[in-house]
Amino acid sequence: MSPRRDLKERNFPSAEEELRRAAPPPGDRLAATPAYRLAFADEEFLLREELRPVRMQLELLKPELVQQEEGIESTLVMFGSARIQDPAKAHAALLEAQKSGNPTFERRAEQAVAMSVYYEEARRLAEIVTRETQRCGQPIYVVTGGGPGIMEAGNRGAYDAKGKSIGLNIVLPHEQHPNPYITPELCFRFHYFALRKMHFLMRSVALVCFPGGFGTLDELFEALTLIQTGKCRARPILMFGREFWSRLVDFDYLVETGMISPGDERMFRFVETAEEAWAVLEHEYDLKTTAQCAL
């Protein structure tokens, strides 16, 4: 009698099996011939200029499949400066600057201490969101750009709450090293800024923007533009630090000069603390409180 067949047996070998089967024997004259390599295993071919559309597709697809496999459906995106320090480090640097006797160094160190409050608020918000949404069975995963500063604070808060978080790193001329709090299996690396931006927004239920520089402004105004033009759904955009943002951008003047429509300035709101930001998210999405989850 012939052996029983498996209904779920593959009809075709997998790419991995085909690659092993296709390996030329040692010493084969074709082994070093580019034309003879399987296309999907030929790095030189995949890196050709003409293959850029394929590489872009792969960079969109890889993080998407991993997040599907991990069951990630909702995310909280946290933007902000890579230069904002952990308060403990900022205070230690201030002590050193005071010892130096250099007024310029001391002023910069004092400013770093003042800005470090945002690191702590980012860490606490990420911890609250991760903890509370996990308890209620509606997990919202923190997503950051994967680097230091506010990004580190976001991943750190999720880590403190014993939850998973995502880091979307980017290859830069001065290499960005992932912070140690990202969940390793959710630590991605991008070549294309555009594809990284897509992944910031694809699952996000809210965007939280802390003080930052060009990169932060780029991400903030990209999101505002997409919402303003109806290219993506409206969602809460929370901007930490009214004083910082009001000095940096005169939104009222944009309305006054007709550069944006009246009401566009209400696409975002200012917040000052982690608790205030969480209250907004809780209200916007009718998220259950810890007390309700316990019932």
N, C-alpha and C positions, 0 to 999 in steps of 0.2 A: 504494500500500500504506500502511495506517495505521502510525504509529510504534509500536515495541515498548513494551509496558507494563512498569513496574517492579513486581515482585511485592510489594515492601515499601513501595510508595507508600501514604501516609496515606489513609484513607477519609474523614476529616473534617479540616478545617483546624485548625491548632493555635490555642490561645488567643491567642498573640502575633499570628498572621496575622489572626485574627478582629478583634483590637483595631485593627490598622492599617486593615483594611477598613471597620470601623465608625466611624472618625473622621469627624465631620461636616465638611463643607467650611468654610473660613474665612467668618465672617459669618453662618453658619446660625443661625437663631433658637433652634434646639434645643440648640446646643452648650453653653450654660450651664444647661440644665435638668437638675437631678439625676435626675429620674425616667427620663430618656432614656439615661443612662450605663449601660454594661454593669456588672453588679453587681460582678464581680471587679476592675474598674478604678475603682470608686467609693470613694475613701478615706473620704469622709464617711459612707457607708453601712457600711463595714467597721468603723468606730470607734464605731458605735452600741452602747449598753449591751446590747441584746439579742443582739449578735453576739459577746459574750465567749466562749461555747463554741467558736465557729469560730476566734477568735484563739488560744485555747489549743491547739486542734488544730493550727493552723499552726505554733505555736511548738514543739510536739512534733515535727512532721513535718520542718520545714526542716533542723535539725541532723542528724536521722536520715538523711535522703536524702544530705546532703553527706558524712557519714561512711561511708555505704555506698559512695558513688562513689569515696571515697579508700581503700577497702579496709581500714578500721579495724575490727578485731574485738575486740581486747583492750586494756584501758587500766589504768593505775595512777593512782588518784586521790590527790592530795596536798592536804591541808587544813592551815591554820595561819594565824597572825596576819599581817595586812597591815602591822603596825607593826614587825616584826622586820627589822632592817637588815642590809645587806651589812656584813661585819666592817670593811672599809676605811672605810666611811662612819661606822660606829659609833665607831671609834677617833678619826677626825677630829673628830667631834662632842664626844668626851670631852676632847680637847685644848682645844677652844674653851670648854667648860664650866669646865675648870680655870683658864683665863685669866680667866673672869668673876668668880671669887671668890665665887660663889653656891653654898653647900653643897647646896641643894635640886637645882639644875641638875646639879651634879656627881654626886650620888647617882643621879639618873635616867640620866645618861649612862653611869655605871658599870654600871647594870643593863642598859642597852641593849647594851653591849659583851658582858656575860655571856650575854645571850640571842642575840647574833649568831652564836654557834656553831651554832645550829639552821639559820640561813640556809645556812651552808657545808655542813652535813650534808644538807640538802634538795637543794642544787645537786649535790653529789657522788652522791647516790642516784639522782637523775634521769639523770645522765650515765651511771652504771654500767648502770642498767636499759635505757636507750635503746641504748647501745653493744653490750652483751652480747646482747640479744634480737634486734637487727638482724643481728648476725654469724651467729646461728644460724637465721635465717630465721623466727623466731617473734616478730615485733615486738610489743612492748607499748608503747603510747603514753602519755606522761604527760599527765594532765588536771589543770588547776588552775582556780581561780576567776577567773584572768585579770588580777588586779591586782598590787599591789606586795608586798613582804615575802616570805613563804614561797612565795606564788604565783609571784612573779618568779623566785625561786631554782629552783623546779621547771622552769619553762619554759626558764630559762637553762641548766640542766644538760643538757636535751635538745638545746638549740641548740649547746652546746659539743661534744656528741657527733655533731653534724651530722645530727640526726634531727628529725622533725616532732613538734610537741606542740600540745595543744588548750587554748584559754582560753574558759571559760564566763562571760562578763562579765554583769553585771546593772545595769540602770538604777537609780541611787540618787539621793536628794535632793542629796547632795554627789557629783557625778559621779565615777565610777570610770573611770580611763583605762587601757586595756590596756597591760600591760608590753611592751617592745619585742622580747621573745624568743619570743612566740607565733608559730607559723606563720600567716601572714596568711589563707590560705584556710580555716584552722581556728579563726579568732577569731570566736566567736559572741557575740550579745548578747541577753539575755533581759529580758522585762518581768515574768514570773511566776516567783517563787521556786520554786513547786512543780514547774514544768516543768524548771527548771534542775536541781533535785535529781534528777529522774528521769534526766536525761542524765548526771549524775555516776555513777549506779549501773548504768545499762543495760548497759554494756560492761566494767565494772570487774572485774578479777580480784583486786584488793587495794585496801585503803584505808590511807593513811599519814597519821597525824595528829600534827602538831607543836603545841607550845604556842600557845594563841590565846585569844580572848575569846568573846563571845556567839555570833558566827557559826560559829566552829570547834566550839564545844560543841553548837550546833544540828545541824550536819552529823554530828558523831560520834554523838550519841545517837539521831538519826533512823536512822542505819545500824544501830546496835546493836538498836534496837527492831524494825526490819524483819527482822533475822536472828533475834532472840529469838522473834518471833511466827511465824516461818516464811513471812513474806511475800516474802522473797528468799533466795537460796541463801547458805549460809555461805561466807565468804571470809576470808583473813587481814586482820586489823585491827592495824596496828602503831602503837604510840604512843611517840613519841620523848620521852625524858626522864622516867624513873621518879619522880625527886624532884618534878618539877613536878606531874605528874598525881596522885601519892599525896597531896600536900598539898592539891590542889584538890578531889579527890573521894575520899572514904573508901569504896571499893568493899566492903571487908570489913564495914563497918558496914551497908551495904545488905543483905548476906547475913545478918548477925547479926539484923537487925530483920525479916527476912522480906520485904523490899521487892523483892528479886530472889532467884531460886532458887540453891542451891549449884551451882556449875558455870558460872553465867552470867558470873562474873568471868573465866572462861577463854576467853571469846569474843574476847579481845584479848590482846596481849602487849606488854611494854615492850621497847624497843630503845634503844641509845645512839648507834650509829654507822651510817653508810651501809652499811658492809661487813656488819654484823650483820643489818641489814634485808634486804640482798640475799641473804644466806645462807638466811634464812627463806623468801623467795620461791623461790629456787632449789630448796630441798628440797620445798616444798609442791607445786610444779608440775613437778618433775623437769626443770627447765630445764637444757639442756646448757651446760657451761662453755665458755669460749673454746678451751681445749685440745681438748676433744672435738669442737668444730665444725671444727677444723683437720684432723681425721683424715679 
